Amino acid sequence: MVTVLGRVHGRETVVVANDATVKSGSWWPETITKILRAQEIAMRCRVPIVYLVDSAGVNLPFQDGVFPGQYGAARIFHYNSIMRRVLRVPQFAAVMGQCVAGGAYLPALSDVLIMTRGTSFMGLGGPKLVFGALRETIDGETLGGATTHNAISGVAHYEADDDADALARIRDLISRLPPAVSWPVTRRGPRPPRFEAEEIYGLVPERHTDGYDMHDVLARLLDASEIDEFQRDFAPELITGHAYLDGVPIGVLANQRLPVRGRGRGARLRLGGVLYTESARKAAEFVDLCDRHGTPLVYIQDVTGFMVGGEAEHSGIIRAGAGMVEAMATARVPKLTMTIGHASGAGYYAMAAQGFDPDFMFSWPNGRMGVMEGASAVQALFGDELGALQAAGKTLAQEPDLAARVEATLAGYEENLSAIAAAARGFVDAIVAPHETRAVLSLALGAALRNPGPHLGNFQIPGGPPPAVAPTDA
């Protein structure tokens, strides 16, 4: 399954396409998750969605992970129906190969269904199943070919000469859609950054433990390399400010990865990438401001977590962190998240993690997503044993069993923290090359702006529940 966000005749569009070269395009458990995420993006952003169908249906040996459950294959058709009857999100389908069994409902629940002559088939059961169930001998073209469904059953709407003709018809249909409504923002003419995007590769260190100046990265992403920082000198470990991205006004929250020193008497050095009580309060105030003014939010994550220790706890960091999370979670404006380094602990949550339904979630290839780093996990898991070893004057090499467990833990964390592991599990929408970050964020922001309503939850059904009626004496 290939899922894409792109532009068709200048209009942001989601595409869901079967890759028939992989097990005949059949549905695996991960396929369902991927289709549902693509549909959620179309529903949340109110952008058209196109299905290019060439699938043998459910991969039968894995049917227990595809067919049942609240978020099984049925959810796809549920979303089809919501888009069609409630949200009015345009859906177009082209059956360009096989489309069998329950999978046939996906194109049937679309607004327009196109089939290609001579190569497409659609039916609740193929010729073999029909013969096994009914002893009826019938060929695929007669049973459910393009001509059958266009001229006899009336299931399809158009018969295309070939795949290219089907795609051209879909492009034409999208071009006829009325102008899209949009989130109300005051745009200005786009201005490219003053620095080349490829320079990012020389700015961000290879080792994830090394620091760098986040301002240098932002200067390669934002219009004219400009940001009007909000509370610039307060809690500088978190950069907050107003900027433009391809002409669209945005609010930026980005973790500073260099150590910084706060102002005031007795101010201490603050670690880069860490959220403190003050930076959490600053974030909550800035997010509330952007939400009140209707300014979309862009989170640039390289966060190792919230500060720990007696001083942090005594300063009320839990309450401040909760306020930061609450402001982000309830902000009604479009939200985009890009992980360019660490996404660790509760800091990952507070910086608009996937669980808080940002419109899009991206990562650089060096992104690292987890509760903590492997070295910290080793201390949490083996701290007592390592302490006893040190007290006895021994080295880790002298305890092969402990050394093996430590090494296995570090290796496991290194593998599971990677952006590849996150993307393979659907925890990010895409892995983005650093020099393509601005273009990807611009495309995603353009799609998010197509929803003029509140950006809360997976998607919003207009109207809401009826008001409660007080009981009356009958």
C-alpha positions as CSV (number, residue, x, y, z in Angstrom):
1,M,0.0,0.0,0.0
2,V,1.4,3.4,-1.0
3,T,-0.1,6.5,0.6
4,V,0.7,10.0,-0.6
5,L,-0.1,13.6,0.1
6,G,0.4,15.7,-3.0
7,R,-1.2,18.3,-5.3
8,V,-3.6,17.7,-8.2
9,H,-4.2,20.8,-10.3
10,G,-2.8,22.7,-7.3
11,R,-5.2,21.1,-4.8
12,E,-3.9,19.1,-1.9
13,T,-5.0,15.5,-2.3
14,V,-4.5,12.2,-0.5
15,V,-3.8,9.1,-2.6
16,V,-4.1,5.5,-1.5
17,A,-2.8,3.0,-4.0
18,N,-2.3,-0.7,-3.9
19,D,1.1,-2.1,-5.0
20,A,0.1,-5.3,-6.8
21,T,3.7,-6.4,-7.0
22,V,3.6,-7.2,-3.3
23,K,1.5,-10.3,-2.6
24,S,-1.0,-9.1,-5.2
25,G,-1.7,-6.0,-3.2
26,S,-3.4,-8.0,-0.5
27,W,-4.3,-6.4,2.9
28,W,-2.1,-7.2,5.9
29,P,-2.8,-5.9,9.4
30,E,-0.4,-2.9,8.8
31,T,-2.3,-2.1,5.6
32,I,-5.4,-1.3,7.5
33,T,-3.6,1.0,9.9
34,K,-2.0,2.8,6.9
35,I,-5.3,3.2,5.0
36,L,-7.1,4.5,8.1
37,R,-4.4,7.1,8.7
38,A,-4.6,8.3,5.1
39,Q,-8.4,8.6,5.5
40,E,-8.1,10.4,8.8
41,I,-5.8,13.0,7.1
42,A,-8.4,13.5,4.3
43,M,-11.2,13.8,6.9
44,R,-9.2,16.1,9.3
45,C,-7.9,18.4,6.5
46,R,-11.1,18.2,4.3
47,V,-9.1,17.4,1.2
48,P,-10.0,15.0,-1.6
49,I,-8.9,11.4,-1.4
50,V,-8.2,9.1,-4.4
51,Y,-8.2,5.3,-4.2
52,L,-6.2,3.4,-6.9
53,V,-7.3,-0.2,-6.5
54,D,-5.5,-3.3,-7.5
55,S,-5.8,-5.8,-4.6
56,A,-6.5,-9.4,-4.1
57,G,-8.3,-8.6,-0.8
58,V,-7.5,-9.8,2.6
59,N,-4.2,-11.8,3.0
60,L,-6.0,-14.9,4.3
61,P,-3.3,-16.3,6.6
62,F,-3.3,-12.9,8.4
63,Q,-7.1,-12.4,8.4
64,D,-7.3,-12.4,12.2
65,G,-5.3,-9.1,12.3
66,V,-7.3,-7.6,9.4
67,F,-10.9,-8.6,9.6
68,P,-12.2,-8.2,13.2
69,G,-12.1,-5.4,15.8
70,Q,-13.0,-1.8,16.1
71,Y,-10.1,-0.7,13.9
72,G,-10.2,-3.6,11.5
73,A,-11.0,-3.4,7.9
74,A,-14.6,-2.4,8.6
75,R,-13.3,0.9,9.9
76,I,-12.2,1.8,6.4
77,F,-15.8,1.6,5.2
78,H,-17.0,3.5,8.3
79,Y,-14.7,6.3,7.3
80,N,-15.9,6.1,3.7
81,S,-19.4,6.6,4.8
82,I,-18.6,9.5,7.2
83,M,-16.7,11.3,4.4
84,R,-19.5,10.6,1.9
85,R,-22.6,11.5,4.0
86,V,-21.4,13.8,6.8
87,L,-18.1,15.5,6.0
88,R,-18.6,15.8,2.3
89,V,-15.0,15.0,1.6
90,P,-14.6,14.1,-2.1
91,Q,-13.7,10.5,-2.8
92,F,-12.7,9.1,-6.2
93,A,-11.8,5.5,-7.0
94,A,-10.2,3.8,-10.0
95,V,-10.3,0.0,-10.1
96,M,-7.3,-0.8,-12.2
97,G,-6.9,-4.5,-11.4
98,Q,-8.5,-6.8,-8.9
99,C,-11.0,-5.6,-6.3
100,V,-12.6,-8.5,-4.5
101,A,-14.8,-9.4,-1.5
102,G,-15.3,-6.7,1.1
103,G,-12.6,-4.6,-0.5
104,A,-15.2,-3.8,-3.2
105,Y,-17.1,-1.6,-0.8
106,L,-14.2,0.9,-0.7
107,P,-14.7,2.1,-4.3
108,A,-18.5,1.5,-4.1
109,L,-18.6,4.0,-1.2
110,S,-16.7,6.6,-3.2
111,D,-18.4,9.5,-5.0
112,V,-17.1,8.4,-8.4
113,L,-16.0,4.9,-9.5
114,I,-14.0,4.3,-12.6
115,M,-13.0,0.9,-14.0
116,T,-10.4,0.2,-16.7
117,R,-11.6,-1.9,-19.7
118,G,-10.1,-5.3,-20.0
119,T,-7.8,-5.2,-16.9
120,S,-10.2,-4.5,-13.9
121,F,-12.4,-6.9,-12.0
122,M,-14.7,-6.1,-9.1
123,G,-16.9,-8.7,-7.3
124,L,-17.8,-10.0,-3.9
125,G,-16.4,-13.3,-5.0
126,G,-14.1,-14.3,-7.9
127,P,-14.9,-17.1,-10.5
128,K,-13.3,-19.8,-8.3
129,L,-15.3,-18.9,-5.2
130,V,-18.5,-18.7,-7.3
131,F,-17.9,-22.1,-8.7
132,G,-17.1,-23.6,-5.3
133,A,-20.2,-22.1,-3.8
134,L,-22.7,-22.4,-6.6
135,R,-21.1,-24.6,-9.2
136,E,-21.6,-21.7,-11.6
137,T,-19.0,-21.5,-14.3
138,I,-18.3,-17.9,-15.3
139,D,-15.3,-15.9,-16.4
140,G,-14.0,-12.8,-14.6
141,E,-14.9,-10.3,-17.3
142,T,-18.5,-11.5,-17.5
143,L,-18.8,-11.7,-13.7
144,G,-17.4,-8.4,-12.8
145,G,-15.4,-6.7,-15.5
146,A,-15.5,-3.0,-16.5
147,T,-18.2,-3.5,-19.2
148,T,-20.3,-5.5,-16.9
149,H,-20.4,-3.0,-14.1
150,N,-20.8,0.0,-16.4
151,A,-23.4,-1.4,-18.8
152,I,-25.3,-4.1,-16.8
153,S,-25.0,-3.7,-13.0
154,G,-24.6,0.1,-12.9
155,V,-22.1,-0.2,-10.1
156,A,-19.4,1.8,-11.9
157,H,-19.8,5.3,-13.3
158,Y,-17.1,5.4,-16.0
159,E,-15.3,2.9,-18.2
160,A,-11.7,4.0,-18.9
161,D,-9.7,2.8,-21.9
162,D,-6.6,2.1,-19.8
163,D,-4.9,3.2,-16.6
164,A,-3.7,6.5,-18.0
165,D,-7.2,7.4,-19.1
166,A,-8.5,6.5,-15.6
167,L,-6.0,8.8,-14.0
168,A,-6.7,11.6,-16.4
169,R,-10.4,11.3,-15.6
170,I,-9.7,11.6,-11.9
171,R,-7.5,14.7,-12.4
172,D,-10.4,16.2,-14.4
173,L,-12.9,15.4,-11.7
174,I,-10.7,17.1,-9.1
175,S,-10.2,20.1,-11.3
176,R,-14.0,20.6,-11.4
177,L,-14.4,20.7,-7.6
178,P,-15.6,24.1,-6.2
179,P,-12.9,26.3,-4.5
180,A,-11.8,24.9,-1.2
181,V,-12.6,26.8,2.0
182,S,-9.6,27.5,4.3
183,W,-8.5,28.2,7.8
184,P,-8.6,32.1,8.0
185,V,-5.0,33.3,7.9
186,T,-3.6,36.5,6.5
187,R,-1.0,35.4,4.0
188,R,1.9,37.4,2.5
189,G,4.1,36.7,-0.5
190,P,6.5,33.7,0.2
191,R,10.1,34.7,0.8
192,P,12.8,31.9,0.6
193,P,15.2,31.5,3.5
194,R,18.5,33.5,3.2
195,F,20.5,30.3,3.6
196,E,20.7,27.1,1.6
197,A,18.7,24.1,3.1
198,E,21.6,21.7,2.3
199,E,23.7,23.6,4.9
200,I,21.6,21.8,7.6
201,Y,23.8,18.7,7.1
202,G,26.8,20.7,8.4
203,L,25.0,22.3,11.3
204,V,23.4,19.3,13.1
205,P,26.1,17.0,14.6
206,E,26.3,13.3,13.7
207,R,26.2,12.3,17.4
208,H,22.8,12.8,18.9
209,T,24.4,13.7,22.2
210,D,26.2,16.8,20.8
211,G,24.5,20.2,20.9
212,Y,23.8,22.7,18.2
213,D,22.1,26.1,17.8
214,M,18.4,25.5,16.8
215,H,18.3,29.1,15.4
216,D,20.7,28.0,12.6
217,V,18.2,25.2,11.6
218,L,15.2,27.6,11.7
219,A,17.1,30.0,9.5
220,R,17.1,27.4,6.8
221,L,13.3,26.7,7.1
222,L,11.5,30.0,7.7
223,D,10.6,32.7,5.3
224,A,13.5,35.2,5.0
225,S,15.2,33.3,7.9
226,E,13.2,35.5,10.3
227,I,11.5,34.8,13.6
228,D,10.0,37.3,16.0
229,E,10.8,35.6,19.3
230,F,8.2,35.6,22.0
231,Q,9.8,36.0,25.5
232,R,13.2,35.6,23.8
233,D,15.3,36.1,27.0
234,F,13.0,34.1,29.3
235,A,13.5,30.3,29.4
236,P,15.7,30.4,26.3
237,E,16.0,26.6,26.3
238,L,12.7,26.7,24.3
239,I,12.4,29.0,21.3
240,T,8.9,30.4,20.7
241,G,8.1,33.0,18.1
242,H,6.0,34.2,15.2
243,A,7.3,33.5,11.6
244,Y,6.1,32.8,8.1
245,L,6.3,29.5,6.2
246,D,5.8,29.9,2.5
247,G,3.8,33.0,3.1
248,V,1.6,31.5,5.9
249,P,1.9,33.0,9.4
250,I,2.8,30.3,12.0
251,G,3.8,30.0,15.6
252,V,7.0,28.1,16.1
253,L,8.1,26.1,19.2
254,A,11.6,24.6,18.9
255,N,13.9,23.1,21.5
256,Q,17.3,24.8,21.8
257,R,20.0,22.2,21.9
258,L,22.8,24.4,23.2
259,P,23.3,24.9,26.9
260,V,21.9,28.3,27.9
261,R,22.1,30.4,31.0
262,G,19.0,32.1,32.3
263,R,18.8,35.7,33.6
264,G,18.5,36.9,37.2
265,R,20.4,36.4,40.4
266,G,21.9,32.9,40.8
267,A,20.7,31.8,37.3
268,R,22.2,28.4,36.5
269,L,23.2,26.8,33.2
270,R,20.3,25.0,31.6
271,L,20.8,21.8,29.6
272,G,19.9,21.9,25.9
273,G,16.9,20.0,24.8
274,V,15.4,19.9,28.3
275,L,12.1,21.5,29.4
276,Y,12.2,23.4,32.7
277,T,9.3,24.8,34.7
278,E,9.8,28.2,33.1
279,S,9.9,26.9,29.5
280,A,6.7,24.9,30.1
281,R,4.9,28.0,31.4
282,K,6.3,30.0,28.4
283,A,5.1,27.3,26.0
284,A,1.6,27.2,27.5
285,E,1.3,31.0,27.3
286,F,2.5,31.1,23.7
287,V,0.2,28.3,22.5
288,D,-2.8,30.0,24.1
289,L,-1.8,33.2,22.3
290,C,-1.6,31.5,18.9
291,D,-4.9,29.7,19.6
292,R,-6.7,32.9,20.4
293,H,-5.3,34.6,17.3
294,G,-5.9,31.6,15.0
295,T,-2.2,31.1,14.2
296,P,-1.2,27.6,13.1
297,L,1.5,25.9,15.2
298,V,4.7,24.2,14.1
299,Y,6.6,22.1,16.7
300,I,10.3,21.4,15.9
301,Q,11.2,18.6,18.4
302,D,14.6,17.8,19.7
303,V,13.6,17.2,23.3
304,T,15.2,14.9,25.9
305,G,12.4,15.4,28.4
306,F,11.5,17.5,31.4
307,M,14.0,18.3,34.0
308,V,14.2,16.0,37.1
309,G,15.5,16.4,40.6
310,G,14.7,18.1,43.8
311,E,14.9,21.7,42.5
312,A,12.7,20.9,39.5
313,E,10.1,19.2,41.6
314,H,10.0,21.9,44.2
315,S,9.4,24.5,41.4
316,G,6.2,22.7,40.4
317,I,7.4,21.3,37.1
318,I,4.7,18.6,37.0
319,R,2.0,21.3,37.2
320,A,3.8,23.5,34.7
321,G,4.2,20.5,32.3
322,A,0.6,19.6,32.7
323,G,-0.3,23.2,31.7
324,M,1.9,23.0,28.6
325,V,0.3,19.7,27.6
326,E,-3.3,21.0,28.2
327,A,-2.7,24.1,26.1
328,M,-1.3,22.1,23.2
329,A,-4.0,19.4,23.4
330,T,-6.9,21.8,23.3
331,A,-5.5,24.3,20.8
332,R,-8.0,24.5,17.9
333,V,-5.5,25.7,15.3
334,P,-3.7,23.5,12.8
335,K,-0.7,21.8,14.3
336,L,2.4,20.2,12.6
337,T,5.2,18.3,14.3
338,M,8.7,17.6,13.0
339,T,11.1,15.5,15.0
340,I,14.7,16.4,14.1
341,G,16.5,14.6,17.0
342,H,15.2,13.3,20.3
343,A,11.6,12.8,21.1
344,S,12.0,11.5,24.6
345,G,9.7,11.0,27.6
346,A,7.0,13.4,28.5
347,G,8.8,16.1,26.6
348,Y,7.8,14.3,23.4
349,Y,4.2,14.4,24.5
350,A,4.3,18.1,25.4
351,M,5.8,19.0,22.0
352,A,2.7,17.7,20.2
353,A,3.2,14.0,20.0
354,Q,1.1,11.7,17.7
355,G,-1.2,10.9,20.6
356,F,-2.4,14.5,20.6
357,D,-3.5,14.4,17.0
358,P,-1.4,17.0,15.2
359,D,-2.5,17.3,11.6
360,F,0.9,15.7,10.5
361,M,3.8,14.1,12.3
362,F,7.2,13.9,10.6
363,S,10.7,12.9,11.5
364,W,14.2,13.3,10.1
365,P,16.1,10.0,9.6
366,N,18.1,10.7,12.8
367,G,14.9,11.0,14.9
368,R,14.9,9.0,18.2
369,M,11.6,8.2,19.8
370,G,11.3,6.6,23.2
371,V,10.8,7.0,27.0
372,M,14.5,7.5,27.5
373,E,17.9,6.8,25.9
374,G,19.5,3.4,26.3
375,A,22.2,4.7,28.8
376,S,19.4,6.0,31.1
377,A,17.5,2.8,30.8
378,V,20.7,0.9,31.9
379,Q,20.9,3.0,35.0
380,A,17.2,2.4,35.8
381,L,17.4,-1.3,35.2
382,F,20.9,-2.2,36.5
383,G,21.8,0.7,38.7
384,D,22.0,-1.3,41.9
385,E,24.2,-4.0,40.3
386,L,26.5,-1.5,38.7
387,G,26.8,0.4,41.9
388,A,27.7,-2.8,43.8
389,L,30.3,-3.5,41.1
390,Q,31.8,-0.1,41.4
391,A,31.9,-0.4,45.2
392,A,33.7,-3.7,44.9
393,G,36.4,-2.1,42.7
394,K,35.4,-4.3,39.7
395,T,34.9,-3.4,36.0
396,L,31.9,-4.4,33.9
397,A,34.3,-6.7,31.9
398,Q,34.8,-8.8,35.0
399,E,31.1,-9.7,35.1
400,P,30.3,-11.2,31.7
401,D,26.6,-12.0,32.5
402,L,25.9,-8.4,33.6
403,A,27.9,-7.0,30.7
404,A,25.8,-9.1,28.2
405,R,22.5,-7.9,29.7
406,V,23.7,-4.3,29.6
407,E,24.9,-4.7,26.0
408,A,21.6,-6.3,24.9
409,T,19.6,-3.5,26.5
410,L,21.7,-0.8,24.7
411,A,21.3,-2.6,21.4
412,G,17.6,-3.1,21.8
413,Y,17.1,0.6,22.7
414,E,19.2,1.7,19.7
415,E,17.1,-0.3,17.3
416,N,13.7,0.6,18.7
417,L,14.5,4.3,19.2
418,S,15.2,4.8,15.5
419,A,13.0,6.8,13.0
420,I,12.8,3.7,10.9
421,A,11.3,1.7,13.7
422,A,8.8,4.5,14.4
423,A,7.8,4.8,10.7
424,A,7.4,1.0,10.3
425,R,4.8,1.1,13.1
426,G,2.9,4.1,11.9
427,F,4.2,6.4,14.6
428,V,5.2,9.1,12.1
429,D,3.6,10.0,8.7
430,A,6.9,10.1,6.9
431,I,10.6,10.3,7.3
432,V,11.8,13.5,5.7
433,A,15.2,14.4,4.4
434,P,16.5,17.5,6.2
435,H,16.9,19.6,3.1
436,E,13.3,18.9,2.1
437,T,11.8,19.9,5.4
438,R,10.6,23.3,4.3
439,A,8.8,21.9,1.2
440,V,7.2,19.1,3.2
441,L,6.0,21.4,6.0
442,S,4.6,23.8,3.4
443,L,2.7,21.1,1.6
444,A,1.3,19.7,4.9
445,L,0.4,23.1,6.2
446,G,-1.5,23.8,2.9
447,A,-3.5,20.7,3.5
448,A,-4.2,21.5,7.1
449,L,-5.4,24.9,6.2
450,R,-8.2,23.4,4.1
451,N,-10.1,22.6,7.3
452,P,-11.7,25.9,8.4
453,G,-13.0,24.3,11.6
454,P,-11.3,23.4,14.9
455,H,-8.4,21.0,14.7
456,L,-9.3,18.8,17.7
457,G,-9.3,15.0,17.6
458,N,-8.9,12.8,14.6
459,F,-11.6,14.7,12.7
460,Q,-14.7,16.7,13.5
461,I,-18.3,15.9,12.6
462,P,-20.2,19.1,12.2
463,G,-23.1,19.9,14.5
464,G,-22.4,18.0,17.7
465,P,-24.8,16.4,20.1
466,P,-28.3,17.9,20.7
467,P,-28.7,19.9,23.9
468,A,-29.7,18.1,27.0
469,V,-33.4,18.2,27.8
470,A,-34.4,18.7,31.4
471,P,-37.0,16.1,32.6
472,T,-40.5,17.4,32.8
473,D,-43.5,16.4,34.9
474,A,-45.6,14.2,32.7
